Amino acid sequence: MLDCIWIDCPYCGECFETSVDCSAGNQHYIEDCQICCRPIEVYVSTHSDGSLADVSAGRDDD
């Protein structure tokens, strides 16, 4: 189950759309910003039914 999400890049401040696979449960992965190409740490939380609960993004160098 792919959900479209919007992420604010913690480096350049631009917002971009990406997708997340909620069927994989809670996740932590690196995705490059589509604008400035810097690595963003993405944290995805899901509910027990597999629906999206929360998404947060942070700098890779924090």
N, C-alpha and C positions, 0 to 999 in steps of 0.2 A: 504494500500500500504506500504509494508515494504522495507526499503532501508538499505543496508549494509553500515556501516560507520566504520572508524578506529578512536580510541580515544587514545591519549597519556595520561597515568596516571600522574597526577600532583604530586603524592607521589613517586612512584618507577621509573618513566620515561619510563616504558615499553609501547609498543603500542599493542593494542588488537582490534579485530573486534567484533562488536556487531550490532544489528539492531534497527531501529527506525521506528515507525508507523507514516508516514507523514500525513495520513488521519485525525489524531487527531489535526492538526494545530500546532501552537506554543506551546512548552512544556518546563517544568522544572521538572526534577525528579532526584532521587538519584539512582545510579547504582554502585555496588561494582566492584572494579578492579578485573579482572579475574586472575591476577598474585599475587598481594599482599593483596587482599580482603579489601582494605580500601574504604570508601564511597566517590564517586565522584559525584559532582553536574553537571548534563548534561543539557545544554540549547539548544533547537532545535528551529530554525526559519524556517518557510515555506513560499513559495510564495502563492499568492491568488489562483493559480491553483492546489495547494496541493503538488507541488514539493519541494524538500529540498533546502533551501536557505543557511543555515549556522548551524554548530554545534560547540559548545565550551564546554570545561570541566574545572572544577575548584575544588579546595580543599573544603571539607565540613567544615573545621575549619577556613576558611578565613573570 
